Amino acid sequence: MQNNNAAYFLLLQEQIETVYKSVHPDCAVPIADWKGREIARFQTHLQEKTNGRISEKSFYTYFKTAENDRLPRRDILDMLSQYCGFQNWPHFIYQSTEEQRKQPETIISKPRNWRPELYVFSLLAVMLFSAFVWNYWGKGQRYTFCFTDADTGQQIEDRVEVIILHEEESPEMQSCNPDNCFHFKTKRKKITLIAQASYYQPDTIIRVLDKKNRRETIQLKTDDYALMIHYFSTSKMEDWKKRRNQLDEMFADHARIFQVDKASNGMEMYNKTEFVNKMTMPLKSLKNVEIIETVYEDGKIAYMRFIQK
């Protein structure tokens, strides 16, 4: 029964894609390849039609049928069926079965003990297998890079952003899944990408792709100076002289430091001395600093952008 439901859920995904593209015709990718923008727009349309919501994590978990045969909870199946114009999940299954039964009888010469439900299941199995073949081979091989903390070996808490570098084309930025794994399909033999996350050093990754080893874990090193500056701005300061010396060691003498004001889209620039003074004033004019970007030269910060929360 679980296999039957998995086949019906694949059909439901096709219906969902059709309904979604009827209001968003600019979407040119299949539902299995939807990412942040398309998922967000689908969540909005789903809520408008059903007053229900599916999380981004659930979407990634359940809408990859070729990789995962687990089904959503019954209430989610009912909601998705309603999105497609059906009363609930059983109503969708019934209607789908009825449509298959209406196929012209001349297509197949029925034996004496012919059972329509077996025919429907066989047809669905063929469709599922065809989708599986296309998903894995039609667009190239599927590869996965997962990112962890180099010190702890644990999953990185903040979302990892990946910039894919193309030859003779503009770079392409994508976010990893909630588990901070980046999945992609390609027929290329080599890929170059940059992985970056808050308080981690950007890492340029160049890989000659191996069809026999399509999953790899990559460790990102923490941006220790950025973490220390954030900690300085949120902790109680007692030894002012020590703090000034530490900050002096972190920055190059010619460092350029920019404070970004997202509310006004403004920006203020500091040199090394000005920033150190503000970070160590008794009034703590800079509190809860969040580092956006750092660039190093000879082991010291030469360029930094930050916001103050």
VEXMI-553876 format. One record per residue: residue number from 1; x, y, z of N, C-alpha, C in turn. Coordinates in steps of 0.001 Angstrom, whole numbers, plus 500000, padded with zeros to 6 digits. Layout:
// VEXMI-553876
<NUM <X Y Z> <X Y Z> <X Y Z>>
...
This chain:
// VEXMI-553876
<1 <500820 498797 500000> <500000 500000 500000> <500861 501262 500000>>
<2 <502010 501183 500716> <502903 502331 500767> <503433 502678 499380>>
<3 <503770 501633 498573> <504250 501885 497214> <503167 502537 496370>>
<4 <501904 502063 496537> <500797 502680 495815> <500687 504154 496161>>
<5 <500745 504458 497464> <500632 505850 497904> <501776 506698 497366>>
<6 <502978 506133 497310> <504118 506875 496773> <503884 507228 495308>>
<7 <503304 506293 494551> <503016 506560 493143> <501954 507647 493004>>
<8 <500923 507583 493853> <499891 508618 493805> <500457 509980 494217>>
<9 <501378 509969 495184> <501965 511238 495619> <502788 511868 494494>>
<10 <503410 511034 493669> <504130 511562 492508> <503159 512246 491547>>
<11 <501989 511638 491338> <500976 512265 490494> <500478 513569 491105>>
<12 <500341 513581 492435> <499894 514803 493107> <500906 515930 492912>>
<13 <502187 515595 492938> <503210 516616 492710> <503077 517226 491316>>
<14 <502744 516387 490333> <502544 516909 488980> <501368 517883 488942>>
<15 <500296 517532 489683> <499132 518415 489750> <499512 519732 490431>>
<16 <500297 519646 491525> <500722 520851 492241> <501532 521757 491320>>
<17 <502441 521150 490563> <503269 521933 489641> <502406 522632 488599>>
<18 <501388 521942 488081> <500497 522527 487073> <499722 523709 487641>>
<19 <499180 523543 488862> <498412 524624 489492> <499312 525824 489759>>
<20 <500503 525563 490268> <501436 526652 490594> <501828 527420 489330>>
<21 <502163 526696 488264> <502613 527361 487041> <501483 528092 486327>>
<22 <500222 527771 486671> <499105 528504 486078> <499057 529944 486578>>
<23 <499619 530199 487774> <499672 531560 488311> <501081 532136 488260>>
<24 <502073 531274 488048> <503464 531727 487923> <504076 531108 486657>>
<25 <503620 531554 485490> <504118 530954 484238> <505597 531200 483976>>
<26 <506209 532109 484744> <507637 532364 484564> <508504 531261 485143>>
<27 <507899 530350 485914> <508656 529236 486498> <508904 528185 485416>>
<28 <510175 527938 485104> <510514 527032 484000> <511121 525720 484479>>
<29 <511229 525530 485782> <511873 524316 486302> <510825 523396 486908>>
<30 <511068 522083 486886> <510123 521140 487504> <510134 521280 489013>>
<31 <509095 520792 489647> <508920 520962 491088> <510067 520351 491882>>
<32 <510666 519269 491378> <511765 518621 492102> <512999 519503 492185>>
<33 <513080 520528 491320> <514248 521415 491306> <513949 522784 491899>>
<34 <512760 522957 492491> <512446 524250 493088> <513393 524536 494240>>
<35 <513768 525818 494362> <514614 526247 495472> <513956 527434 496160>>
<36 <514757 528244 496851> <514243 529274 497749> <513102 530120 497207>>
<37 <513297 530787 496049> <512285 531718 495543> <510998 530996 495168>>
<38 <511115 529890 494445> <509925 529166 494019> <509200 528557 495215>>
<39 <509973 528039 496182> <509339 527448 497371> <508577 528517 498139>>
<40 <509163 529704 498276> <508506 530791 499007> <507212 531217 498307>>
<41 <507257 531316 496978> <506046 531704 496240> <504981 530618 496324>>
<42 <505429 529342 496300> <504470 528246 496446> <503821 528279 497833>>
<43 <504631 528539 498879> <504074 528619 500233> <503000 529703 500318>>
<44 <503253 530843 499677> <502281 531935 499693> <500999 531543 498979>>
<45 <501124 530949 497796> <499937 530554 497033> <499161 529454 497760>>
<46 <499890 528525 498392> <499246 527448 499151> <498430 528026 500297>>
<47 <498975 529011 500983> <498259 529608 502108> <497042 530381 501618>>
<48 <497165 531044 500467> <496029 531776 499916> <494876 530843 499557>>
<49 <495201 529661 499052> <494162 528736 498591> <493601 527849 499694>>
<50 <494435 527500 500687> <494012 526507 501679> <494107 526984 503123>>
<51 <494674 528179 503324> <494954 528671 504686> <495892 527736 505434>>
<52 <496665 526973 504716> <497622 526048 505313> <499028 526389 504873>>
<53 <500000 525744 505492> <501397 526043 505193> <502241 524783 505307>>
<54 <503262 524681 504440> <504247 523610 504525> <505617 524261 504663>>
<55 <506430 523784 505593> <507732 524396 505841> <508702 524075 504705>>
<56 <509750 524877 504603> <510782 524637 503587> <511459 523287 503833>>
<57 <511676 522957 505099> <512311 521683 505424> <511441 520512 504973>>
<58 <510108 520608 505200> <509200 519540 504765> <509186 519425 503250>>
<59 <509268 520570 502560> <509281 520523 501097> <510482 519727 500605>>
<60 <511673 520043 501144> <512874 519322 500731> <512793 517845 501116>>
<61 <512111 517550 502211> <512039 516169 502688> <511135 515311 501813>>
<62 <509982 515866 501426> <508968 515033 500793> <508839 515211 499284>>
<63 <509340 516303 498731> <509141 516535 497310> <510316 516051 496483>>
<64 <511087 515119 497010> <512154 514464 496272> <511808 512978 496221>>
<65 <510684 512639 495584> <510130 511292 495652> <511091 510233 495144>>
<66 <511897 510581 494140> <512806 509584 493587> <513880 509189 494584>>
<67 <514093 510021 495587> <515125 509725 496572> <514532 509282 497900>>
<68 <513270 509599 498165> <512706 509390 499484> <511255 508976 499317>>
<69 <510933 507752 499748> <509569 507263 499563> <508692 507529 500777>>
<70 <509176 508314 501746> <508328 508686 502872> <507279 509687 502411>>
<71 <506067 509573 502984> <504976 510472 502641> <504741 511470 503761>>
<72 <504217 512659 503415> <503847 513608 504466> <502722 513061 505334>>
<73 <502447 513734 506441> <501320 513366 507291> <500019 513500 506509>>
<74 <498979 512827 507001> <497697 512829 506308> <497128 514243 506170>>
<75 <497297 515098 507213> <496739 516444 507121> <497434 517268 506040>>
<76 <498737 517024 505840> <499454 517728 504775> <499014 517219 503409>>
<77 <498819 515901 503287> <498326 515332 502026> <496950 515896 501682>>
<78 <496072 516035 502700> <494754 516619 502473> <494892 518062 501980>>
<79 <495783 518827 502629> <495961 520234 502260> <496480 520363 500826>>
<80 <497467 519545 500453> <498017 519604 499104> <496981 519175 498066>>
<81 <496141 518205 498428> <495064 517780 497526> <494058 518906 497330>>
<82 <493727 519622 498417> <492808 520757 498318> <493404 521857 497447>>
<83 <494721 522042 497517> <495396 523024 496673> <495150 522732 495193>>
<84 <495010 521447 494865> <494794 521037 493472> <493320 520913 493118>>
<85 <492428 521288 494050> <491004 521298 493740> <490240 520077 494198>>
<86 <490849 519209 494993> <490175 518013 495493> <489746 518234 496940>>
<87 <488807 517410 497397> <488306 517564 498762> <489362 517180 499787>>
<88 <490089 516099 499517> <491109 515601 500432> <491954 514566 499692>>
<89 <492877 513935 500388> <493774 512937 499794> <493025 511729 499235>>
<90 <492069 511113 499963> <491331 509983 499372> <490565 510375 498104>>
<91 <490025 511609 498097> <489303 512065 496911> <490235 512169 495707>>
<92 <491458 512650 495946> <492439 512713 494860> <492754 511309 494330>>
<93 <492988 510353 495245> <493296 508980 494816> <492135 508403 494011>>
<94 <490910 508615 494495> <489727 508081 493802> <489618 508668 492400>>
<95 <489769 510005 492296> <489651 510651 490994> <490752 510199 490045>>
<96 <491962 510033 490559> <493070 509584 489717> <492821 508172 489206>>
<97 <492301 507323 490065> <491994 505948 489660> <490889 505917 488610>>
<98 <489870 506765 488810> <488765 506815 487860> <489230 507286 486486>>
<99 <490139 508268 486472> <490632 508759 485186> <491387 507675 484438>>
<100 <492144 506853 485159> <492864 505763 484514> <491902 504714 483979>>
<101 <490826 504505 484687> <489853 503502 484242> <489118 503928 482974>>
<102 <489095 505238 482730> <488396 505743 481548> <489252 505647 480286>>
<103 <490485 505150 480399> <491333 504982 479227> <490649 504034 478235>>
<104 <490784 504292 476928> <490137 503422 475927> <490545 501965 476103>>
<105 <489584 501094 476065> <489845 499676 476284> <490656 499061 475164>>
<106 <490739 499727 474003> <491484 499159 472885> <492992 499266 473099>>
<107 <493411 500030 474111> <494853 500185 474321> <495476 498855 474691>>
<108 <494815 498095 475540> <495317 496807 475986> <494211 495765 475839>>
<109 <494559 494638 475302> <493615 493540 475210> <493518 492877 476574>>
<110 <492356 493022 477232> <492216 492576 478604> <492025 491065 478670>>
<111 <492794 490379 479535> <492579 488958 479745> <491310 488723 480558>>
<112 <490955 487468 480677> <489700 487130 481348> <489695 487604 482795>>
<113 <490805 487473 483478> <490879 487847 484891> <491509 489238 485081>>
<114 <491329 490105 484087> <491922 491435 484142> <491357 492234 485302>>
<115 <492268 492890 486080> <491856 493699 487226> <492320 495134 487003>>
<116 <491376 496081 486929> <491749 497463 486603> <492711 498084 487597>>
<117 <492587 497723 488891> <493479 498347 489867> <494925 497928 489647>>
<118 <495135 496658 489136> <496489 496228 488831> <497034 496965 487620>>
<119 <496152 497235 486670> <496564 497996 485495> <497002 499406 485879>>
<120 <496197 500043 486756> <496525 501390 487212> <497870 501399 487925>>
<121 <498075 500418 488808> <499327 500361 489549> <500508 500152 488605>>
<122 <500327 499282 487586> <501407 499037 486629> <501739 500298 485853>>
<123 <500690 501029 485461> <500901 502265 484720> <501648 503280 485582>>
<124 <501244 503391 486843> <501904 504315 487747> <503352 503912 487987>>
<125 <503591 502603 488072> <504961 502130 488290> <505851 502493 487111>>
<126 <505320 502376 485897> <506084 502751 484707> <506386 504244 484715>>
<127 <505371 505037 485096> <505566 506484 485155> <506626 506849 486199>>
<128 <506547 506176 487346> <507506 506456 488419> <508919 506072 487991>>
<129 <509055 504927 487333> <510370 504497 486881> <510917 505453 485822>>
<130 <510050 505923 484926> <510488 506868 483894> <510967 508169 484515>>
<131 <510203 508628 485538> <510615 509846 486227> <511944 509649 486939>>
<132 <512140 508472 487513> <513387 508167 488206> <514558 508186 487224>>
<133 <514371 507553 486080> <515445 507505 485080> <515787 508902 484601>>
<134 <514762 509719 484313> <515023 511073 483838> <515694 511914 484918>>
<135 <515244 511732 486150> <515781 512529 487253> <517267 512275 487467>>
<136 <517687 511021 487280> <519078 510668 487580> <520004 510711 486375>>
<137 <519475 510461 485192> <520362 510400 484029> <520062 511462 482972>>
<138 <518813 511933 482910> <518460 512886 481858> <519163 514214 482002>>
<139 <519443 514632 483239> <520087 515921 483473> <521509 515764 483975>>
<140 <522061 514604 483868> <523412 514384 484364> <523403 513723 485728>>
<141 <524579 513543 486283> <524714 512895 487583> <524415 513877 488714>>
<142 <523940 513353 489833> <523625 514147 491001> <524770 514052 492005>>
<143 <525242 515209 492466> <526343 515266 493420> <525896 516049 494662>>
<144 <526574 515776 495771> <526231 516435 497038> <527501 516848 497767>>
<145 <527543 518111 498190> <528590 518609 499083> <527914 519022 500389>>
<146 <528368 518469 501517> <527862 518854 502830> <528962 519595 503585>>
<147 <528578 520624 504342> <529551 521486 504995> <529455 521355 506510>>
<148 <530614 521184 507160> <530676 521058 508608> <531736 521988 509174>>
<149 <531705 522172 510483> <532688 522983 511186> <534004 522211 511276>>
<150 <535113 522841 510863> <536403 522149 510841> <536889 521803 512243>>
<151 <536476 522574 513240> <536931 522324 514608> <536111 521250 515300>>
<152 <534793 521320 515157> <533908 520406 515890> <533430 519222 515065>>
<153 <533483 519353 513735> <532945 518305 512877> <531434 518292 512811>>
<154 <530791 519264 513478> <529339 519319 513514> <528785 520162 512366>>
<155 <527488 519990 512136> <526814 520774 511102> <526882 522255 511456>>
<156 <527116 523091 510452> <527166 524539 510653> <525754 525058 510884>>
<157 <525586 525883 511919> <524244 526321 512289> <523675 527320 511298>>
<158 <524463 528314 510886> <523974 529310 509933> <523943 528721 508528>>
<159 <523064 529254 507692> <522914 528751 506325> <524171 529034 505509>>
<160 <524642 528025 504806> <525806 528162 503933> <525337 528604 502544>>
<161 <525979 529629 502008> <525702 530096 500653> <526795 529578 499720>>
<162 <526389 529176 498529> <527325 528630 497555> <527284 529485 496293>>
<163 <528446 529905 495822> <528549 530646 494562> <529198 529729 493540>>
<164 <528451 529385 492492> <528965 528511 491435> <529609 529378 490359>>
<165 <530851 529079 490051> <531583 529840 489033> <531485 529111 487702>>
<166 <530980 529812 486687> <530828 529246 485351> <531848 529866 484401>>
<167 <532274 529104 483455> <533163 529639 482431> <532371 530502 481463>>
<168 <532832 531734 481275> <532236 532678 480330> <530789 533010 480687>>
<169 <530410 532829 481960> <529073 533181 482421> <529183 533823 483798>>
<170 <528121 534546 484174> <528109 535177 485491> <528014 534112 486582>>
<171 <528572 534394 487767> <528450 533441 488882> <526992 533260 489280>>
<172 <526696 532122 489864> <525331 531781 490283> <525347 531472 491779>>
<173 <524532 532200 492542> <524495 531990 493999> <523287 531156 494378>>
<174 <523499 530172 495241> <522426 529327 495745> <522636 529075 497228>>
<175 <521520 528837 497947> <521587 528479 499359> <521552 526966 499495>>
<176 <522256 526463 500496> <522197 525035 500781> <520850 524686 501406>>
<177 <520561 523392 501471> <519373 522914 502164> <519496 523218 503651>>
<178 <518402 523064 504421> <518492 523298 505872> <519566 522459 506556>>
<179 <519918 521312 506001> <520985 520497 506597> <522373 520938 506122>>
<180 <522417 522083 505398> <523660 522639 504854> <524384 521652 503947>>
<181 <523606 520972 503136> <524139 520151 502050> <523691 520781 500729>>
<182 <524600 520832 499785> <524335 521430 498480> <524221 520314 497454>>
<183 <523039 520181 496853> <522782 519138 495861> <522721 519775 494471>>
<184 <523333 519144 493504> <523272 519680 492149> <523454 518548 491139>>
<185 <522949 518795 489939> <523082 517834 488840> <523863 518487 487716>>
<186 <524737 517737 487129> <525539 518294 486044> <526109 517170 485187>>
<187 <526370 517515 483952> <527091 516617 483051> <528554 517027 482937>>
<188 <528908 518122 483621> <530280 518608 483569> <531213 517658 484317>>
<189 <532490 517707 483966> <533482 516857 484607> <534209 517583 485732>>
<190 <534004 518913 485806> <534710 519696 486810> <533807 520834 487272>>
<191 <533890 521183 488556> <533082 522276 489085> <533942 523124 490018>>
<192 <533698 524431 489981> <534366 525375 490879> <533300 526179 491606>>
<193 <533371 526204 492926> <532393 526957 493697> <533040 527555 494933>>
<194 <532390 528579 495470> <532832 529236 496698> <531765 529023 497755>>
<195 <532155 528497 498913> <531235 528292 500031> <531509 529350 501087>>
<196 <530433 529958 501593> <530616 531000 502600> <529459 530966 503598>>
<197 <529772 531298 504846> <528773 531359 505917> <529249 532362 506949>>
<198 <528310 532874 507744> <528659 533854 508765> <529683 533273 509731>>
<199 <530745 534039 509957> <531807 533689 510890> <532596 532453 510457>>
<200 <532618 532197 509155> <533473 531159 508581> <534242 531750 507408>>
<201 <535452 531271 507220> <536265 531763 506124> <535740 531209 504796>>
<202 <535565 532057 503788> <535139 531549 502480> <536147 530532 501953>>
<203 <535646 529523 501280> <536511 528468 500764> <536193 528233 499291>>
<204 <537206 528336 498452> <537041 528045 497029> <537309 526564 496800>>
<205 <536334 525886 496226> <536392 524430 496073> <536434 524100 494583>>
<206 <537439 523375 494179> <537573 522917 492790> <537589 521394 492817>>
<207 <536684 520785 492103> <536591 519335 492122> <536457 518774 490707>>
<208 <537252 517747 490420> <537024 516908 489241> <536015 515860 489668>>
<209 <534829 515877 489077> <533711 515078 489562> <533896 513603 489215>>
<210 <533630 512776 490204> <533791 511330 490081> <532422 510679 490230>>
<211 <531945 509995 489204> <530625 509380 489252> <530520 508312 490336>>
<212 <531655 507744 490747> <531627 506702 491761> <531628 507277 493179>>
<213 <531918 508564 493303> <531951 509211 494616> <531226 510542 494496>>
<214 <529905 510498 494644> <529089 511669 494361> <528671 512438 495619>>
<215 <529226 512095 496756> <528929 512801 498002> <530231 513081 498755>>
<216 <530385 514324 499225> <531613 514707 499928> <531278 515670 501061>>
<217 <531980 515527 502172> <531855 516454 503290> <533044 517403 503283>>
<218 <532761 518695 503327> <533796 519730 503280> <533764 520510 504586>>
<219 <534924 520675 505190> <535028 521391 506456> <535391 522853 506214>>
<220 <534634 523752 506839> <534914 525180 506753> <535565 525649 508051>>
<221 <536580 526487 507908> <537291 527001 509071> <536601 528267 509585>>
<222 <536539 528387 510911> <535902 529560 511493> <536743 530809 511250>>
<223 <536063 531949 511133> <536720 533251 511037> <536924 533727 512477>>
<224 <538043 533347 513088> <538252 533563 514522> <538221 535036 514899>>
<225 <538845 535897 514084> <538865 537316 514430> <537458 537904 514396>>
<226 <536664 537524 513408> <535287 538025 513329> <534482 537580 514546>>
<227 <534671 536339 514968> <533977 535846 516161> <534417 536617 517407>>
<228 <535707 536914 517520> <536205 537634 518684> <535632 539051 518735>>
<229 <535560 539718 517577> <535010 541072 517542> <533545 541059 517962>>
<230 <532799 540083 517466> <531396 539960 517874> <531302 539709 519380>>
<231 <532176 538862 519895> <532167 538576 521332> <532526 539832 522133>>
<232 <533522 540589 521669> <533900 541819 522363> <532714 542775 522483>>
<233 <531905 542844 521418> <530809 543815 521387> <529620 543393 522237>>
<234 <529585 542154 522680> <528432 541667 523451> <528803 541290 524881>>
<235 <530084 541370 525232> <530515 540956 526561> <530915 542158 527406>>
<236 <530965 541957 528708> <531364 543003 529636> <532883 543136 529617>>
<237 <533356 544374 529468> <534784 544610 529340> <535379 545047 530685>>
<238 <536466 544415 531059> <537126 544768 532318> <538558 545251 532085>>
<239 <539303 544561 531249> <540692 544944 530976> <540742 545695 529645>>
<240 <540597 547027 529709> <540517 547827 528498> <541815 547806 527712>>
<241 <542912 547856 528374> <544207 547872 527688> <544434 546574 526932>>
<242 <544109 545442 527552> <544266 544154 526885> <543376 544080 525656>>
<243 <542143 544579 525781> <541217 544545 524645> <541744 545389 523489>>
<244 <542278 546561 523775> <542830 547419 522719> <544005 546729 522025>>
<245 <544851 546094 522802> <546000 545391 522210> <545542 544246 521312>>
<246 <544501 543540 521748> <543985 542430 520933> <543424 542939 519611>>
<247 <542639 544000 519671> <542072 544570 518448> <543172 545111 517542>>
<248 <544191 545709 518129> <545303 546242 517343> <546009 545133 516573>>
<249 <546098 543943 517187> <546749 542811 516531> <545902 542244 515395>>
<250 <544597 542417 515471> <543702 541803 514475> <543719 542546 513143>>
<251 <543899 543865 513178> <543717 544676 511976> <545055 545139 511403>>
<252 <545121 545164 510077> <546266 545766 509402> <546210 547283 509602>>
<253 <547351 547925 509558> <547390 549372 509799> <546572 550145 508769>>
<254 <546485 549627 507555> <545755 550326 506497> <544326 549818 506351>>
<255 <543821 549129 507346> <542492 548505 507255> <541399 549543 506990>>
<256 <540433 549125 506179> <539228 549924 505939> <538042 549155 506525>>
<257 <537275 549832 507356> <536202 549180 508101> <534913 549962 507852>>
<258 <533869 549267 507420> <532623 549925 507032> <531479 549433 507921>>
<259 <530729 550381 508461> <529508 550069 509192> <528321 550311 508275>>
<260 <527521 549272 508055> <526378 549347 507147> <525111 549575 507955>>
<261 <524327 550567 507550> <523037 550842 508176> <521948 550376 507219>>
<262 <521389 549197 507480> <520397 548637 506558> <519098 549443 506553>>
<263 <518788 550102 507655> <517538 550860 507731> <517552 552042 506772>>
<264 <518696 552731 506698> <518775 553920 505846> <519586 553692 504577>>
<265 <520093 552452 504416> <520975 552138 503287> <522227 553005 503295>>
<266 <522597 553490 504489> <523787 554314 504603> <525003 553489 504991>>
<267 <526169 554152 505017> <527412 553467 505337> <528388 554479 505941>>
<268 <529129 554042 506957> <530137 554877 507585> <531456 554117 507589>>
<269 <532562 554849 507287> <533864 554200 507195> <534747 554607 508373>>
<270 <535483 553617 508917> <536438 553856 509983> <537820 553403 509520>>
<271 <538827 554066 510066> <540158 553486 509935> <540423 552628 511172>>
<272 <541577 552030 511255> <541870 551110 512346> <541760 551789 513705>>
<273 <542370 552946 513852> <542385 553628 515146> <540974 554022 515578>>
<274 <540189 554547 514642> <538826 554973 514977> <537977 553796 515437>>
<275 <538111 552666 514742> <537301 551504 515109> <537717 550962 516479>>
<276 <539011 550865 516723> <539486 550366 518018> <539009 551283 519136>>
<277 <539065 552595 518929> <538600 553537 519943> <537118 553341 520260>>
<278 <536304 553182 519209> <534868 553019 519431> <534550 551703 520130>>
<279 <535318 550662 519812> <535066 549363 520431> <535496 549328 521894>>
<280 <536341 550270 522313> <536878 550227 523680> <536508 551450 524499>>
<281 <535553 552242 524015> <535077 553372 524813> <534247 552862 525978>>
<282 <534334 553491 527145> <533544 553040 528301> <532045 552992 528019>>
<283 <531571 553891 527150> <530145 553895 526830> <529774 552819 525826>>
<284 <530779 552178 525266> <530564 551106 524278> <529606 551565 523174>>
<285 <530082 552510 522396> <529245 553044 521322> <528912 551997 520275>>
<286 <529719 550955 520184> <529416 549867 519261> <529023 548632 520074>>
<287 <527738 548298 520047> <527244 547144 520778> <526661 546120 519808>>
<288 <526820 544860 520130> <526247 543755 519351> <526585 543889 517869>>
<289 <527877 543906 517593> <528350 544012 516216> <528242 542658 515527>>
<290 <527667 542661 514335> <527586 541435 513529> <528418 541623 512271>>
<291 <529402 540773 512078> <530311 540894 510939> <529658 540329 509682>>
<292 <529703 541115 508618> <529139 540677 507336> <530222 540079 506444>>
<293 <531390 540727 506410> <532442 540286 505487> <533800 540699 506023>>
<294 <534791 539842 505855> <536175 540175 506197> <537094 539732 505062>>
<295 <538150 540528 504844> <539189 540190 503870> <540525 540310 504590>>
<296 <541344 539276 504461> <542606 539235 505189> <543796 539494 504266>>
<297 <544831 540119 504838> <546134 540259 504194> <547203 539956 505232>>
<298 <548045 538996 504932> <549132 538609 505848> <548608 538282 507245>>
<299 <547473 537602 507313> <546933 537147 508583> <546203 538196 509388>>
<300 <545996 539399 508833> <545284 540447 509539> <544124 540955 508676>>
<301 <543107 541512 509349> <541939 542020 508624> <542313 543325 507925>>
<302 <542165 543330 506596> <542452 544537 505815> <541163 545228 505366>>
<303 <540071 544494 505390> <538770 545057 504955> <537686 544340 505747>>
<304 <536744 545123 506273> <535657 544507 507047> <534384 545313 506901>>
<305 <533250 544639 506795> <531926 545253 506804> <531142 544665 507947>>
<306 <530376 545512 508669> <529600 545024 509797> <528330 545839 509957>>
<307 <527401 545302 510715> <526191 546014 511118> <526115 545982 512637>>
<308 <525404 546940 513191> <525197 546964 514629> <523719 546711 514896>>
<309 <523443 545596 515567> <522062 545226 515827> <521482 546062 516962>>
